[in-house]
Amino acid sequence: MPAPGLVTAYAGLHQATRLPVRAAISILKPRIALEITLTAIAGAAVTAGPNLPVWKLLVLALAVFLSAGAAGAYNQLMEQDLDAQMARTRARPFVTGELSGGRGWLAGVLALLIAGTVLAGTLLNWMAALQVFLGAVTYGVVYTSWLKRRTWLNIVVGGLAGSFAVLSGAAAVTPHLSSSAWVFAAALFFWTPAHFWSLAYCYKRDYAAAGVPMLPNMLGDRPLAWVILAHTLVLVGLTLLPPLTASGWFYTACALFGGAWFLRTSIAFVRTPTRAVAYSNFHGSLWQLGLLLLGAIGSAVIGGRFSA
């Protein structure tokens, strides 16, 4: 049996080598990157055209994940001062000093973005690569560096990142983007503000203290709730248009159920505009998106759209 001192030393070494890796992965915002990746796959799923081989689907997923991870890392690099002022973000690695930001990280971010773009361009097509690139640049440069500290429209324009993910998936099927791709991209554009403003309402004091203009700090509670409900109505309406419901019964059922859920929580927020109900609406948006992506991807699998 090893001496207790050796066990303690090994445990300390293991923790020291494990945490920086975990921290480095966390700055890529992997959960958001995965969400964006699934959105791209859903974009391929709702697009009419030739069946997409599984290997191309995997290339699409990897390219989008790398570029989305690059955008997430750039966001954390550029917002260390803001993150330090907000309870929700002050434990991020660059804020705590667990990781040191610098030019080396910027070089890594650029390398990830180039890798994702070139991967999509060489193994899929350059229209798909363009959408992958635009999605990352929209979130990283346009939203983070340009708009976030300047205007409440920051998340509205930043929401285009999700729309570009849809278009990257659609372009992987065919470079000639279909009506279903554009409708699905528009739906994601309206989803993002309704989703994020619900969360920003819960942390509006943090945003105010950090000097970040967010709509929840510029409107009264009930007017904000009405704006969110309006976005939700447009979103749900778009997801039920014929170009998308043509995907099949499974997509339609998921879109109906998820849309009804999100509408219910949004209406509840209008009736009772409180932090708890706003947080419930935030989760309602996640359920709606999850069911929407499940419906799109599931319908493609059922219909044999993704081939070996």
Secondary structure in CASP SS format (residue, H / E / C, confidence):
PFRMAT SS
TARGET T0000
AUTHOR 0000-0000-0000
METHOD secondary structure of the structure
MODEL  1
M C 1.00
P C 1.00
A C 1.00
P H 1.00
G H 1.00
L H 1.00
V H 1.00
T H 1.00
A H 1.00
Y H 1.00
A H 1.00
G H 1.00
L H 1.00
H H 1.00
Q H 1.00
A H 1.00
T H 1.00
R H 1.00
L H 1.00
P H 1.00
V H 1.00
R H 1.00
A H 1.00
A H 1.00
I H 1.00
S H 1.00
I C 1.00
L C 1.00
K C 1.00
P H 1.00
R H 1.00
I H 1.00
A H 1.00
L H 1.00
E H 1.00
I H 1.00
T H 1.00
L H 1.00
T H 1.00
A H 1.00
I H 1.00
A H 1.00
G H 1.00
A H 1.00
A H 1.00
V C 1.00
T C 1.00
A C 1.00
G C 1.00
P C 1.00
N C 1.00
L E 1.00
P E 1.00
V H 1.00
W H 1.00
K H 1.00
L H 1.00
L H 1.00
V H 1.00
L H 1.00
A H 1.00
L H 1.00
A H 1.00
V H 1.00
F H 1.00
L H 1.00
S H 1.00
A H 1.00
G H 1.00
A H 1.00
A H 1.00
G H 1.00
A H 1.00
Y H 1.00
N H 1.00
Q H 1.00
L H 1.00
M H 1.00
E C 1.00
Q H 1.00
D H 1.00
L H 1.00
D H 1.00
A C 1.00
Q C 1.00
M C 1.00
A C 1.00
R C 1.00
T C 1.00
R C 1.00
A C 1.00
R C 1.00
P H 1.00
F H 1.00
V H 1.00
T H 1.00
G C 1.00
E C 1.00
L C 1.00
S C 1.00
G C 1.00
G C 1.00
R H 1.00
G H 1.00
W H 1.00
L H 1.00
A H 1.00
G H 1.00
V H 1.00
L H 1.00
A H 1.00
L H 1.00
L H 1.00
I H 1.00
A H 1.00
G H 1.00
T H 1.00
V H 1.00
L H 1.00
A H 1.00
G H 1.00
T H 1.00
L H 1.00
L C 1.00
N C 1.00
W H 1.00
M H 1.00
A H 1.00
A H 1.00
L H 1.00
Q H 1.00
V H 1.00
F H 1.00
L H 1.00
G H 1.00
A H 1.00
V H 1.00
T H 1.00
Y H 1.00
G H 1.00
V H 1.00
V H 1.00
Y H 1.00
T H 1.00
S H 1.00
W H 1.00
L H 1.00
K C 1.00
R C 1.00
R C 1.00
T C 1.00
W C 1.00
L C 1.00
N H 1.00
I H 1.00
V H 1.00
V H 1.00
G H 1.00
G C 1.00
L H 1.00
A H 1.00
G H 1.00
S H 1.00
F H 1.00
A H 1.00
V H 1.00
L H 1.00
S H 1.00
G H 1.00
A H 1.00
A H 1.00
A H 1.00
V H 1.00
T C 1.00
P C 1.00
H C 1.00
L C 1.00
S C 1.00
S H 1.00
S H 1.00
A H 1.00
W H 1.00
V H 1.00
F H 1.00
A H 1.00
A H 1.00
A H 1.00
L H 1.00
F H 1.00
F H 1.00
W H 1.00
T H 1.00
P H 1.00
A H 1.00
H H 1.00
F H 1.00
W H 1.00
S H 1.00
L H 1.00
A H 1.00
Y H 1.00
C H 1.00
Y C 1.00
K H 1.00
R H 1.00
D H 1.00
Y H 1.00
A H 1.00
A H 1.00
A H 1.00
G C 1.00
V C 1.00
P C 1.00
M C 1.00
L H 1.00
P H 1.00
N H 1.00
M C 1.00
L C 1.00
G C 1.00
D H 1.00
R H 1.00
P H 1.00
L H 1.00
A H 1.00
W H 1.00
V H 1.00
I H 1.00
L H 1.00
A H 1.00
H H 1.00
T H 1.00
L H 1.00
V H 1.00
L H 1.00
V H 1.00
G H 1.00
L H 1.00
T H 1.00
L C 1.00
L C 1.00
P H 1.00
P H 1.00
L H 1.00
T H 1.00
A C 1.00
S C 1.00
G C 1.00
W H 1.00
F H 1.00
Y H 1.00
T H 1.00
A H 1.00
C H 1.00
A H 1.00
L H 1.00
F H 1.00
G H 1.00
G H 1.00
A H 1.00
W H 1.00
F H 1.00
L H 1.00
R H 1.00
T H 1.00
S H 1.00
I H 1.00
A H 1.00
F H 1.00
V H 1.00
R H 1.00
T C 1.00
P C 1.00
T C 1.00
R H 1.00
A H 1.00
V H 1.00
A H 1.00
Y H 1.00
S H 1.00
N H 1.00
F H 1.00
H H 1.00
G H 1.00
S H 1.00
L H 1.00
W H 1.00
Q H 1.00
L H 1.00
G H 1.00
L H 1.00
L H 1.00
L H 1.00
L H 1.00
G H 1.00
A H 1.00
I H 1.00
G H 1.00
S H 1.00
A H 1.00
V H 1.00
I H 1.00
G C 1.00
G C 1.00
R C 1.00
F E 1.00
S E 1.00
A C 1.00
END
